[in-house]
Amino acid sequence: MKKPKFSKPVWGLIVVVVILAAVSPLLGLAHFTTTSPTFCLTCHGTGETADISQPSKVHPGYGTVGCIECHAAGGGSFITDGYRGGYSAKPDRVNGNCVRCHQNMTGKNDTAGFKHNVLNINISHAKHLALGAKCTDCHRNIAHDLNINPTNRPRMAYCFQCHSSQTSCNKCHTGGPPKQSPSVPIPPPAKMPQTPSPDAAQETWQVKCSQCHALYPPGQHTGQEWSAIVNQMAGFTGSGISAEDKANIITYLNTVAKQ
């Protein structure tokens, strides 16, 4: 079989086409396995990881806002650092991506246009951000809510991280409760623990253990396993978990832990 007679430019074009044909599937596979929510959910949507991904009741779904939009630097479009280097759930990373899409919130002082303000909360985003608050301080569960009763709305317990639990309700709920049925579930009332009762034990767990991460399902571990985990967490610098807090948390988890 004779070699086709083509000019050098044509041969060059053929070589380029062949290389592209060979490389394109590899690039497509790399792009799919590092940016597609469908691929992410093969682990994070099956319960194999503690940070299981669940559809949000208020935030756009994965088809509109993918994992890469929130967890990659600058939103990204192609991850070259692999899963561990390219993705992060740390507040600084996620907060930057929140502001990238919701830039208007940095100067907003009212609640006009809020789609899911089911409790008529009157809050100035501009003031809180100016004081150093981050989006993730209040909206850490906006996309994935691992609380027992998921709502994807800010929890009052998050407010208590900075504000006194004795602050008047009218300061934020100036318009009173909504007259119509809410379109999304309402978070349960937050009570700061005052006495060592079962309710206080559960509230201590909800308040303290949600400061740094989402609340993991209590049935995920046995009581003995939880005791070891809580002791380890309480030992971390900045955890803010006192001996009394630790006792309350372990008391609650022992009542609902895996048998």
C-alpha positions as CSV (number, residue, x, y, z in Angstrom):
1,M,0.0,0.0,0.0
2,K,1.5,3.3,-1.1
3,K,1.8,6.2,1.3
4,P,-0.7,9.0,0.4
5,K,1.0,12.0,-1.1
6,F,0.1,15.0,0.9
7,S,1.9,18.3,1.4
8,K,3.6,18.9,4.7
9,P,0.9,21.3,5.9
10,V,-1.8,18.7,5.3
11,W,0.3,16.0,7.1
12,G,0.7,18.5,10.0
13,L,-3.0,19.0,10.1
14,I,-3.6,15.3,10.1
15,V,-1.2,14.8,13.0
16,V,-2.9,17.5,15.0
17,V,-6.3,16.0,14.4
18,V,-5.1,12.5,15.5
19,I,-3.6,13.9,18.7
20,L,-6.7,15.8,19.5
21,A,-8.8,12.8,18.8
22,A,-6.6,10.8,21.2
23,V,-6.4,13.4,23.9
24,S,-10.0,14.7,23.9
25,P,-11.5,11.6,25.7
26,L,-8.8,11.8,28.3
27,L,-9.5,15.4,28.9
28,G,-13.2,14.8,29.0
29,L,-12.7,12.0,31.6
30,A,-10.5,14.2,33.7
31,H,-13.1,17.0,33.5
32,F,-16.0,14.7,34.4
33,T,-14.2,13.1,37.4
34,T,-13.1,16.4,38.9
35,T,-16.0,18.8,38.2
36,S,-19.2,16.8,37.7
37,P,-21.7,16.6,40.6
38,T,-22.8,13.2,39.3
39,F,-19.3,11.8,39.9
40,C,-18.9,13.6,43.3
41,L,-22.2,12.0,44.4
42,T,-20.9,8.5,43.8
43,C,-19.2,8.9,47.2
44,H,-20.7,12.0,48.8
45,G,-24.3,11.0,48.0
46,T,-24.3,7.4,49.2
47,G,-23.5,7.7,52.9
48,E,-19.9,6.4,52.4
49,T,-18.6,9.8,53.7
50,A,-19.7,11.6,56.9
51,D,-20.2,14.8,54.9
52,I,-23.0,13.3,52.9
53,S,-24.5,15.6,50.2
54,Q,-28.2,16.2,50.4
55,P,-30.4,18.3,48.0
56,S,-31.1,21.8,49.4
57,K,-34.6,23.0,50.0
58,V,-33.7,26.6,49.2
59,H,-30.4,26.7,47.2
60,P,-30.2,25.9,43.5
61,G,-29.7,22.3,42.7
62,Y,-26.5,20.6,41.4
63,G,-27.7,21.0,37.8
64,T,-27.6,24.8,38.3
65,V,-24.8,25.3,40.9
66,G,-22.3,22.4,40.8
67,C,-19.9,21.3,43.6
68,I,-17.1,23.2,41.8
69,E,-19.0,26.5,42.1
70,C,-18.7,26.5,45.9
71,H,-15.7,24.3,46.7
72,A,-13.1,25.2,44.1
73,A,-11.0,28.3,44.1
74,G,-12.8,31.1,42.3
75,G,-15.6,28.7,41.3
76,G,-13.2,27.1,38.8
77,S,-14.0,25.3,35.6
78,F,-11.3,22.7,35.5
79,I,-9.5,21.1,38.5
80,T,-5.8,20.3,38.1
81,D,-4.9,19.8,41.7
82,G,-7.0,16.6,42.3
83,Y,-9.7,16.2,44.8
84,R,-7.8,17.1,47.9
85,G,-6.0,20.0,46.5
86,G,-8.7,21.4,44.2
87,Y,-11.7,21.1,46.6
88,S,-12.2,22.5,50.0
89,A,-15.1,23.0,52.4
90,K,-13.2,25.4,54.6
91,P,-15.1,28.7,55.4
92,D,-12.6,31.0,53.6
93,R,-12.9,29.0,50.4
94,V,-16.7,28.7,50.4
95,N,-17.3,32.3,51.7
96,G,-15.3,33.7,48.8
97,N,-17.5,31.8,46.4
98,C,-20.6,33.0,48.1
99,V,-19.6,36.6,47.6
100,R,-18.6,35.9,44.0
101,C,-22.2,35.0,43.2
102,H,-24.0,37.2,45.7
103,Q,-21.9,40.4,45.5
104,N,-25.0,42.5,46.1
105,M,-25.4,41.2,49.6
106,T,-22.2,42.9,50.8
107,G,-24.0,46.2,50.7
108,K,-27.6,45.1,51.5
109,N,-29.2,46.6,54.7
110,D,-32.8,45.3,54.2
111,T,-34.5,42.1,53.4
112,A,-36.3,43.1,50.2
113,G,-36.3,40.3,47.6
114,F,-35.5,37.5,50.0
115,K,-37.1,34.4,48.7
116,H,-37.3,32.2,51.8
117,N,-37.4,34.6,54.8
118,V,-40.1,32.5,56.4
119,L,-39.7,34.0,59.9
120,N,-39.7,37.7,58.8
121,I,-36.1,38.1,60.0
122,N,-34.9,41.7,59.7
123,I,-31.1,41.7,59.4
124,S,-28.4,43.9,57.8
125,H,-26.0,41.8,55.8
126,A,-23.8,44.8,55.2
127,K,-23.4,45.6,58.9
128,H,-22.6,42.0,59.8
129,L,-20.0,41.7,57.0
130,A,-18.5,45.0,58.0
131,L,-18.0,43.6,61.6
132,G,-16.1,40.7,60.2
133,A,-18.8,38.0,59.9
134,K,-18.6,35.6,57.0
135,C,-21.5,34.2,54.9
136,T,-20.7,30.7,56.3
137,D,-21.1,31.8,59.9
138,C,-24.9,32.0,59.4
139,H,-25.5,30.1,56.1
140,R,-23.2,27.1,56.7
141,N,-26.1,24.7,56.0
142,I,-27.5,26.5,53.0
143,A,-26.5,23.8,50.5
144,H,-26.1,20.7,52.8
145,D,-27.9,20.4,56.0
146,L,-27.0,17.4,58.2
147,N,-29.1,18.6,61.2
148,I,-31.7,16.2,62.4
149,N,-34.5,18.4,61.1
150,P,-32.9,19.9,57.9
151,T,-34.2,23.3,56.8
152,N,-31.2,24.8,55.0
153,R,-32.0,28.0,56.8
154,P,-29.8,29.8,59.4
155,R,-30.2,28.4,62.9
156,M,-30.7,30.6,65.9
157,A,-27.9,28.7,67.6
158,Y,-25.6,30.2,65.1
159,C,-26.6,33.7,66.3
160,F,-25.7,32.7,69.8
161,Q,-22.1,32.3,68.8
162,C,-21.8,36.1,68.9
163,H,-25.1,37.4,70.4
164,S,-26.5,36.9,73.9
165,S,-29.3,34.4,74.2
166,Q,-31.1,37.1,76.3
167,T,-31.4,39.5,73.4
168,S,-35.1,40.4,72.7
169,C,-36.8,38.5,69.9
170,N,-38.1,41.7,68.5
171,K,-34.6,42.9,67.6
172,C,-34.5,40.5,64.6
173,H,-38.1,39.4,64.2
174,T,-39.5,42.9,64.0
175,G,-42.5,42.0,61.9
176,G,-43.6,39.1,64.0
177,P,-44.3,35.6,62.7
178,P,-45.5,35.2,59.1
179,K,-49.2,35.1,58.5
180,Q,-49.0,32.6,55.7
181,S,-47.7,29.0,55.7
182,P,-43.9,29.0,55.1
183,S,-42.7,27.6,51.8
184,V,-39.8,25.8,53.5
185,P,-39.6,24.1,57.0
186,I,-38.9,26.4,59.9
187,P,-35.9,25.6,62.1
188,P,-36.8,24.5,65.6
189,P,-36.3,27.1,68.4
190,A,-32.9,27.3,69.8
191,K,-32.5,27.1,73.6
192,M,-29.2,27.7,75.3
193,P,-28.6,25.0,77.9
194,Q,-29.4,26.2,81.4
195,T,-29.9,23.0,83.4
196,P,-28.6,19.5,82.9
197,S,-31.8,18.2,81.5
198,P,-32.3,15.9,78.4
199,D,-33.3,19.0,76.4
200,A,-30.2,20.9,77.5
201,A,-28.0,18.0,76.7
202,Q,-29.3,17.9,73.1
203,E,-29.1,21.7,72.8
204,T,-25.5,21.6,74.0
205,W,-24.7,19.1,71.3
206,Q,-26.5,21.1,68.6
207,V,-24.9,24.4,69.6
208,K,-21.3,23.3,70.3
209,C,-20.9,20.6,67.7
210,S,-22.2,22.7,64.8
211,Q,-19.8,25.6,65.3
212,C,-17.0,24.0,63.2
213,H,-18.8,21.4,61.1
214,A,-22.3,20.0,60.3
215,L,-23.9,17.8,62.8
216,Y,-23.3,14.2,62.1
217,P,-26.1,11.7,62.5
218,P,-26.1,10.5,66.1
219,G,-26.8,6.9,65.0
220,Q,-23.6,6.8,63.0
221,H,-21.5,5.6,66.0
222,T,-22.0,3.7,69.2
223,G,-22.0,5.5,72.6
224,Q,-18.5,4.3,73.3
225,E,-17.3,5.5,69.9
226,W,-19.0,8.9,70.4
227,S,-17.4,9.3,73.8
228,A,-13.9,8.9,72.3
229,I,-14.7,11.3,69.5
230,V,-16.1,14.0,71.8
231,N,-13.1,13.7,74.1
232,Q,-10.8,14.2,71.1
233,M,-12.8,17.2,69.8
234,A,-13.0,18.8,73.2
235,G,-9.2,18.7,73.3
236,F,-8.8,20.8,70.2
237,T,-7.7,24.4,70.7
238,G,-10.6,26.7,70.2
239,S,-13.3,24.1,70.5
240,G,-14.9,26.0,73.4
241,I,-16.2,22.7,74.8
242,S,-16.0,22.8,78.7
243,A,-16.1,19.8,80.9
244,E,-19.8,20.4,81.6
245,D,-20.5,20.8,77.8
246,K,-18.7,17.5,77.1
247,A,-20.7,15.7,79.8
248,N,-23.9,17.0,78.3
249,I,-22.9,16.1,74.8
250,I,-21.9,12.5,75.7
251,T,-25.1,12.2,77.8
252,Y,-27.3,13.1,74.8
253,L,-25.3,11.0,72.3
254,N,-25.5,7.9,74.5
255,T,-29.3,8.1,74.4
256,V,-29.5,8.1,70.6
257,A,-26.3,6.3,69.5
258,K,-26.2,3.2,67.4
259,Q,-26.8,0.1,69.6
